[in-house]
Amino acid sequence: MAAKKVKRNPSARKAARQAVRRAAVNTARLTAIKTELKKVEAAIAAGSKSAAQAAFKAAQPLLMRGTNSGTVHKNMVARKLSRLSARIKALA
């Protein structure tokens, strides 16, 4: 495996540092989003409408934050929210 190339100018070094920090933030944000979506899915699978609505309400801000930061695509978020809300609405 090739060694990483050393950045020569200060702006390239700073960009490399920022990329590492952004990657860590994006990974944490994606993990949080996936966890919340799993909670919604579990509540829907259990058939509990109130628990599903509460989990959905908790997941919405995280998804929107991911969209605003560019971590996840806005159409993906819109599709997930639409499909999940339809499934929650269908619960008796």
Contacts in CASP RR format, 6 or more apart in sequence:
PFRMAT RR
TARGET T0000
AUTHOR 0000-0000-0000
METHOD contacts of the structure
MODEL  1
MAAKKVKRNPSARKAARQAVRRAAVNTARLTAIKTELKKVEAAIAAGSKS
AAQAAFKAAQPLLMRGTNSGTVHKNMVARKLSRLSARIKALA
7 13 0 8 1.000
7 15 0 8 1.000
7 16 0 8 1.000
25 69 0 8 1.000
26 69 0 8 1.000
26 71 0 8 1.000
29 62 0 8 1.000
29 65 0 8 1.000
29 66 0 8 1.000
29 69 0 8 1.000
29 71 0 8 1.000
30 71 0 8 1.000
30 72 0 8 1.000
32 62 0 8 1.000
33 59 0 8 1.000
33 62 0 8 1.000
33 63 0 8 1.000
33 66 0 8 1.000
33 71 0 8 1.000
33 72 0 8 1.000
36 55 0 8 1.000
36 58 0 8 1.000
36 59 0 8 1.000
36 62 0 8 1.000
36 63 0 8 1.000
37 59 0 8 1.000
37 80 0 8 1.000
37 84 0 8 1.000
39 55 0 8 1.000
39 58 0 8 1.000
39 59 0 8 1.000
40 52 0 8 1.000
40 55 0 8 1.000
40 56 0 8 1.000
40 59 0 8 1.000
40 84 0 8 1.000
40 88 0 8 1.000
42 55 0 8 1.000
43 51 0 8 1.000
43 52 0 8 1.000
43 54 0 8 1.000
43 55 0 8 1.000
44 52 0 8 1.000
44 84 0 8 1.000
44 87 0 8 1.000
44 88 0 8 1.000
44 91 0 8 1.000
47 91 0 8 1.000
48 91 0 8 1.000
49 88 0 8 1.000
49 91 0 8 1.000
49 92 0 8 1.000
52 87 0 8 1.000
52 88 0 8 1.000
52 91 0 8 1.000
53 88 0 8 1.000
56 84 0 8 1.000
56 85 0 8 1.000
56 88 0 8 1.000
59 84 0 8 1.000
60 81 0 8 1.000
63 72 0 8 1.000
63 77 0 8 1.000
63 80 0 8 1.000
63 81 0 8 1.000
64 77 0 8 1.000
66 72 0 8 1.000
66 77 0 8 1.000
67 73 0 8 1.000
67 74 0 8 1.000
67 77 0 8 1.000
END
